[in-house]
Amino acid sequence: MRNNSKKRKIIFVSITLLLFSTHLCAMSLDDAISTALKNNKSFTAQKYTYQQYKWNEKNALTNFFPKVNLNATAVRIDNDTYEEANTVIQLPVLNSLGVPTGDYVPISAGMMSGGVYKTTYMTDLTIQQPIFNGGKLFLGYEIAKLSTKQALQNLASSKNDLQYNVADSYLNILKIQDMIKIANKSLASSQAQLKKIYDKFDVGMVKKSDVLQWEVKVENDKIALEELKNGLSVLKTYWFNILGLESLSQVAMPDRIDLASYDNEITLLHSMSEVTKFDTLSYVLSVVKAENPGLKSFALAEEIAKTAKKMAIGNFLPSLNLQFTRTLDQDDKLNFDGAKSWNLAAVFSVPIFHFGTNITNLKKSNFQYKSTQLQLEDAREKILMAAENSVYDLITKAKRVISGKLAYENAKQNYNIVNDLFDQGMVTKTELMDAEIMLFSIELNLQTSYYDFVLAKYALEKFTNK
């Protein structure tokens, strides 16, 4: 019994460690994006929408093909009607002068109609083939095809948005983790300085107010650290949602990024001349015009509206359809051995007056087309402006990294000098506190500027569709 209990404990601990290690397993940014593209519910719904439009396009194509229907009807009449229809009456025979000859002809309603049955089975095969319907079949298929292309561009746009949102969440988690590390360092440093203040206070070298100030700083650092940890918990929840995972055991936290690997690119952007900047901007905008899925989607929307306007014009044109009907059965037995008649009909229809329906539809489609044109122009201007801003923002973020690195080196030297002077009693505790606050603040700004640079790259890729 004791051995079984021990085995169960070992198994439980093993499973717990496995789940814990899975939870803490680091995930690269590329893996995170791949996971989100596979599992994110909103993006998956967008993929289904694209499939829906693909099938809608195939459905529009079927309108060109003939439609075949097998129609079967069973009609049963009541007893009184049946007897009345089959009641035979004697119809007198008249000569050429209209005088009865004395002869009679038996006749009934059933005889006149070819036979009235208690239950009549009627079966026929109908084939319908559209010939011309004012071009609406062709234009309808064209709209369905354009809608499929638009859905594909919307899917590409959703993909870019999701990649950016994953990167944003990924980098924010790393950023707040770095903030927690710096906050821990700040707290440890404050606690160490407070210990020094206590020692100096014990020998009468500092005042009680100095002790109280450092005690307040330690408490403030603790509160700031707690707030950061709470913020990280919120970010983890969003991270779980955007990846589309179904179990907490699947959650893997972002892996560390080698920020130094971006230094060469940052240096190139920092030292970029105005001529190179202009050429880069021109190239990026040309790529945006050619590849941006949002612009492509609006261009397709304009084509759809233009085609819909043509379809509204087609409502004024005549239509021609063929219909062939083959009667298979029309008697009291369901044996397909009754009537053998058939007919071929050509239905030609010309719209004359539909109470203004066609005119109002044409007016509506015309204004919809004009509205879509203006929306496209507005979207093009806004997207190009946003893309231009992304280029400048990327360059600015690179310069902030360079500036942050220089500021951090200066802040470290300043803190080391002030700390040494404080130990010698040559500066006040306020100067030391200011130097420490400045050091940790600049270190945090440097880390943040790196993450902002990486995110700016993804923001630019949203517009270039790269």
C-alpha positions, -999 to +999 in steps of 0.1 A: +000+000+000+028+024+009+046+016-024+015+023-044+010+056-026+046+065-033+042+057-070+011+079-073+030+108-057+058+103-082+034+102-111+016+133-098+048+153-094+060+142-129+028+154-145+029+187-126+065+193-136+057+184-172+028+209-173+049+235-155+078+231-179+054+233-209+039+265-195+073+281-191+086+269-225+099+298-245+084+306-278+101+326-306+082+354-323+080+335-356+065+304-338+041+327-320+029+342-353+026+307-368+006+295-338-018+325-340-023+321-377-033+285-371-054+289-340-067+325-337-105+323-338-110+357-356-085+348-383-099+313-387-134+329-392-119+351-419-105+320-437-139+304-436-154+336-451-129+333-479-140+297-485-176+309-485-169+334-513-151+307-533-182+285-532-204+315-540-184+320-571-189+284-581-226+287-574-229+317-597-213+296-625-241+271-622-266+297-634-253+291-670-261+254-669-296+239-676-318+230-647-335+196-647-365+189-625-386+158-621-421+168-609-446+143-595-481+150-583-508+128-568-543+142-568-571+124-550-608+135-553-637+129-529-663+102-536-691+127-546-670+145-571-657+112-586-692+098-590-704+130-605-676+132-630-682+096-641-720+098-642-731+089-678-758+110-694-775+102-727-769+129-753-794+129-781-781+127-817-794+154-840-796+153-878-785+180-902-817+199-896-812+198-858-840+173-853-834+144-829-829+111-846-840+091-816-805+078-811-784+087-779-747+089-772-735+081-737-712+108-724-696+119-690-672+145-678-645+118-674-649+108-710-646+143-722-613+149-702-597+116-711-606+099-679-613+110-643-597+088-616-601+086-579-564+091-576-544+107-605-506+105-608-490+132-629-452+130-636-431+151-659-395+160-666-387+197-671-355+211-685-348+249-684-320+266-702-313+303-699-303+319-732-301+357-724-312+376-693-299+411-700-264+400-692-272+394-656-258+359-655-225+370-668-224+401-646-235+381-616-207+356-621-182+385-626-194+401-593-190+367-575-155+363-589-145+398-579-159+392-544-137+361-541-107+381-549-117+408-525-122+382-497-087+370-504-073+405-500-093+409-468-077+377-456-043+390-464-050+422-446-063+403-415-031+382-416-010+413-415-030+428-387-027+395-367+011+394-372+014+429-360-009+423-330+011+392-320+044+411-323+029+439-303+018+415-275+050+396-277+072+427-273+050+442-246+054+411-225+092+412-230+091+449-222+072+445-190+095+416-180+125+439-185+107+466-165+102+440-137+139+432-138+149+468-136+123+474-109+138+445-089+173+460-094+159+494-083+143+479-052+175+459-043+196+491-048+171+511-027+172+485+001+210+485+000+211+523+002+186+522+030+209+498+049+237+523+045+215+551+057+206+530+088+243+525+095+251+562+091+221+571+113+233+548+140+266+568+142+248+602+138+260+610+103+225+615+088+192+629+100+160+610+107+144+627+077+170+610+055+160+576+068+124+583+063+129+594+027+147+562+018+121+541+035+094+559+014+115+552-017+117+515-008+080+513-003+073+531-036+096+507-054+077+477-039+044+491-051+058+498-086+070+463-088+037+449-077+019+470-103+042+457-130+035+421-120-002+427-122+002+442-156+021+411-168-007+389-156-032+409-178-009+407-208-006+369-203-044+366-206-044+386-238-014+365-251-034+333-244-064+347-263-045+361-294-027+328-299-060+310-299-049+283-274-075+262-256-056+251-225-033+270-201-009+241-203-002+251-239+008+286-231+044+294-238+059+327-229+079+348-254+115+339-258+142+366-253+152+386-284+188+394-291+183+431-294+219+436-303+213+418-336+194+449-347+224+472-341+237+472-377+203+480-391+198+507-365+231+523-373+224+523-410+190+540-404+205+565-380+232+576-404+209+577-435+213+607-456+183+628-468+187+616-504+187+580-493+157+587-470+138+601-499+147+572-522+137+547-495+104+565-489+096+565-527+104+528-529+082+519-499+052+539-512+055+522-546+054+488-529+024+499-509+005+510-540+013+477-557+010+452-528-011+466-500-041+443-495-063+471-482-059+491-514-065+461-535-096+453-516-110+488-522-101+487-559-120+454-562-149+470-543-150+497-570-150+471-597-179+453-580-199+485-577-192+493-614-204+458-624-235+461-602-243+493-621-241+474-654-264+448-640-289+474-631-288+486-667-294+450-678-328+450-661-341+471-690-331+445-716-353+416-727-348+380-716-350+347-734-353+312-718-360+278-732-381+251-714-387+215-725-413+194-707-418+157-712-449+142-695-441+107-682-473+098-664-509+111-661-533+083-651-544+063-621-512+042-619-477+053-610-459+032-637-445+059-660-467+044-687-494+070-691-494+101-713-464+105-736-468+142-745-440+168-746-437+205-753-409+230-760-414+266-751-393+297-758-401+324-732-393+359-745-399+387-720-396+424-724-398+447-693-421+475-701-431+491-668-422+478-633-435+507-613-401+524-613-382+494-598-356+493-625-350+530-626-346+533-588-322+503-588-301+520-615-300+553-595-291+534-563-263+515-580-250+547-597-246+565-563-231+534-547-205+533-574-197+570-568-195+564-531-171+535-535-149+556-558-146+583-531-140+557-504-111+542-525-095+577-530-098+584-492-084+550-482-055+554-507-046+587-492-048+575-456-029+543-462-001+561-481+001+587-453+002+560-427+029+541-446+050+573-450+046+579-413+058+543-406+090+550-426+097+581-406+087+564-374+112+535-380+140+560-386+131+579-355+130+548-334+165+539-347+178+573-336+162+569-302+181+536-297+214+553-305+205+582-282+194+558-255+227+539-256+247+570-252+225+583-224+227+549-206+265+549-207+266+585-193+241+576-166+262+546-155+293+567-152+274+594-134+259+569-109+293+553-102+309+587-095+280+599-073+279+566-054+316+568-046+313+605-035+284+596-013+304+569+004+330+596+011+304+619+024+309+645-003+274+645-018+239+643-003+215+614-002+192+634-025+219+636-052+225+598-049+188+591-051+185+613-082+214+596-099+199+561-092+165+571-104+180+585-136+201+554-142+172+530-140+149+553-159+174+556-188+181+518-188+144+512-191+141+538-219+169+521-238+152+487-236+119+502-246+134+520-276+147+487-288+113+470-286+097+500-302+121+497-331+112+461-337+075+468-335+079+497-360+094+472-385+062+451-382+041+482-385+058+490-418+054+454-430+016+457-425+015+483-453+040+466-476+025+431-472+060+416-468 
